[in-house]
Amino acid sequence: MKKLLKSSLFFIPLFLFQHSLLAQSNSFRIKVKSGLDNTPPYLVKYYNSKDWEKFYAEIQQFNYNEQFEYDIRVKKTKTGETTIYTLEKVLNQSQTGNSEILIWDVAENYVNNPVAGKLTCLQVKSNKSNKWEYISVPVRGFDYQEQYRYQIKVKQTNAKDTDSVQYELLDVISKKRVTELPSVAAFLARFKWNLLQLNGKDVSTNKANIGFDAKNGTIAGSTGCNNFWGDFNIKGNLISFPHLASTMKSCNGANIENDFFAIVEQKQIQFDIAEQTLNLYTNGKLVMIFGLERE
């Protein structure tokens, strides 16, 4: 009896070990976007997703048709280090209207449509036409910035039984800055600028700084705690820093970060350069003084 018990106890972990080497599988549900001319990657949404995400793996037995949007269940099978995705079931398949994939060149500035008056439009030129056209309908998912020339891939969908047209971004193929910044930007780009004063207080020990890249129209720097980056524009004596982003590290002790961003995120910042300092003003009041550092 004891020998039988020992044999049974030995068999249980051996069985579990062998079972762990077998294929492990589970199923999940995704929506698959229409209008994709090359797959993978697919553009998919999971049940809790708000935005489309790229899914780079091949889904076996899935016969994708770009004219349809799909709701499917996929089986994920993992054996060792190998993962295979297989179509388990098509839950729904709907035609999204008359869709077409286009490649657009997008001009660097918004314009007013000469026919529709003050309606703000994008200027686009399709790979099927040599003429610039005016697009007033938003391109869903396209974060357009003026002063850049784009080439993008879009899906144009003509809604059923109506004359309405929808555009959706599929990919940004290229993005190039075409508007030259003033010569002062080249001077700013020659140095690293350390923050000396903020709202009249000496903050030189905080080690906040900013650097300029005149060629790409971008900035990067530090608040003394978190790093930040973004774009910059100069027009006359005004400077702005659109599309700022930063790391999200927790800042212990006294820091100047909130006051720093409260100033640089404003749209109307006056500036001048006096000897070896870069001075920023809001509403005519001197709020920041940076000192140059030769790198």
N, C-alpha and C positions, 0 to 999 in steps of 0.2 A: 504493500500500500504506500509506504514511504517512497519507494523508487518511482512508482507511478506519479505521485505528487510532485517529486523533483523534476521528472520529465515534463510534466504539464507546465510547471513554472518556467522551465527553460524554453518551452515552445512558444509561450506568450510573447516575450520580448523579441524572439526571433521572427515571429509572425509580424509584429508591429514594425520591425526594422525593414523586412521585405516589403511590407505594404507602403512604407514611406518612399521606397524607390519606384513605385508604380506611378503612372500618370495621375496627376491631380487636376481636376477640372471644376470650373464654375461658370455660370452664365451671367450676362449683364445686358442691359438694354440701352441702345443709343439711337439718336436721329442722325441721318447722314444727309448732308447738304447736296442740293442739285447743282448743276452747272460746272462740274469739275471735268476738265478735259483729260487730265492724267491722274490716275490713282494707282497705288497710294502716293502721297498721303491723302486721306479723306479728311473732310471737315465734319466734325461730329459734335453733338451735344449729349452729355449724360443727363440723367434725370434731374440732377440738381444744378445744372450749368445754365448760366445766362448767356455766355458767349460761345461761339464756335471755336473748337480746338482742333489742332492737327493730330491725326491718328496715322502713324507711319507704317504700321504693319499691314501685310496683305490679309484680307479676310477671304478665306477659301470658300468656294461654292457660292460667292456673292457676285452676281452678274449685274454690275452697276450700269445704269443708264443715266446720263447727265440731264435728261429731261425730267427726271423724277426726284422727289425728296422721299427718303425712306425712314421708317421706324422699324428697327430690326432687333432681334435678340441674337447675341453672339456667344458662342461657347469658347471659353479660354481653357486650353489644355497645356499643362506644364509638366514636362518630363525632364528631370535634371535641370540643365540650364537652357533647355529649348522650350519656347512658348509658341503655340500654334493657335490662331484664331479661325474659327469656322462658323459660317452662317448656320444658325439653328432654326430661325423662322423669320419671315417677313411679316411683321405685324400690320404695317400699313405702307402703301405706296401711292403717292399722289403727284399728279402732274402740276407743275407750278405755273403753267402758262407758257406762252411762246417765248422761250429764253434763247439768248445768244451771248456768246463769249466774245468780248472785244478787248483790244489793246488800245489804250489811250495815252497820248501825250497831253499833259495838263500844264497850262501856262502858269507863270509865277505870281500872278495877281488876280484878285477878283475884278470883275468888270461889270458895268451896267449894260444890260441888253439894249442895243440900239433900237429895237422894235418895241420892247416892253417897258422902256423908260428906266426907272430907278431900281428895277428888279436886279439884285446882285446874283451874278452867275459865275460859274467856272468856265474858262475857255478850254475846250478839249479838241483834239484832232485824232480821229480814229485811224486804225491801220487800214481801214477800207476807204478812207477819204483823205484828200490833201488839203481840205479846207477846215479852218477853225470854226467850231460850232459853240453855241452858248447853252449851258446846262444849268437850269435853275432848280431842278429836283435834287435833293440831297443824295449823295452817294453813301449808302449805309456802311458804316465801319471805316470810313476814310477820314483820318485826322489831318486835314489839309492845313498847311502853313504857307502863307505868302512868302515870296522871295525864294521859293524853291521850284524847280522844274521837275515834274514827276513823269515817270512812265508806269502805268498801272494796268492790271488786268481786272476787268469788271464783268459782272453778269447783268445783262439788260433783259428785263422781263416785261413783256407786254401782257397786262392783266386780261383775263378772259372777259369778253363781251363789253369791254370799255376801251377808251383811248388812253388810259393812264399808263405810264411807264415807270418802272422801278429800277434803280441801279444799286448794285451791291459789290463792295470791294472783295476781290478774291486774293489779290497779291499786289504788293508794291515792288515793282521790278527794279526801279532806280529812283533816286532822290538826289538832286544836285542843286546847290545854291548858285543862283545866277545873278543876283543883285549885289553889286560891289558895295561893301561898307565904306564909309568915309576914311580918309587917310589917317585920322586920329585913332581908328581901330588898330591899325598896324603899329602905332606907337604903344598903345595899351598892351598889345600882344608881346612886346619885347621884354616885359617885366612881370614879376610876381608882385601883387599888391597886397600888403599886410594892413589889416584894419587897426588904426591907431585910436580913433575916437568914434563913439557912437552916442548920439543925442547929447553931445557936450561932455561925455565922461571918457576918461582914459581907459581903454580896453586893450591896450597893447599886449598885456600878459595873457589874454585869452587865445592868442595865436590864430584868430580868424583871418582868412585870406581869400583872394579871388585871382584867377588867371584867365586870360582871354586868348581865344584862337580866332584870329581875324580871317583866316582862309575859309573856315567852316562856319563862322558866326556862332561859336559856342563858348561857354564858360565852364569852369570847374573850380571848386574851392572847398573851404571848410569853415564852419561856424565856430571852430574850436572844440566841437563835440562830434557833429555829424558832417559827412561830406555831402556836397550838393553839385548839381550840374544842370545845364539847360542851354538855351539860346540867348543871344543878345542882339538888339537892334539899336542903331543910332540914327537920329534924324535931327539935324541942327544941334541945339544944345540939350536935346532930350535923349535919354538912354532908358531902355526897358529890358526886362529879363523874362520873356515868356517861356512857358513850358518848363518851369523849374521842377526838379525832383531831388530827393535826398534820401540818405540812409535813415533808419529809424532807431538808432541806438539810444538807450536811456541815458540821459545826461545827469550825472550826480553833481551835487553842489551848485554853486552859483554859476549860471551860464547866460549868454546873451542871445541865445538862438531865437527866441520869440520876437525880440525887438529887431534882430537882424532881418528876419524874413518879413516882418511887418513893413519894412521899408522897401526891400528889393522886389517885393511882389506888387508894388504899386505901378500903375500904368504910366504916370507922368512924373518922372524923376529928372530934374535938371542936373547938369554936371559941368564941371570945368577942371582943367589941369593947371595947377599953379606950382611952378618949379618942380618939385619931386613928390607932389601929392595929387591924388585924384579925389575930388570933393563932390559929394552928392547932396542935393537939396530937394526938399519937398515943400511946396507952397512958399518958396523963397527962403526957407530956413535951412541952414547948414545942419545936416543930420549924420553924415558919415565922412570920415577922412581916412583915406588909405595912403600909405607910404610905399614907394616903389622899392623893390629889392632886386638887385642885379643878379641874374642867375648865371 
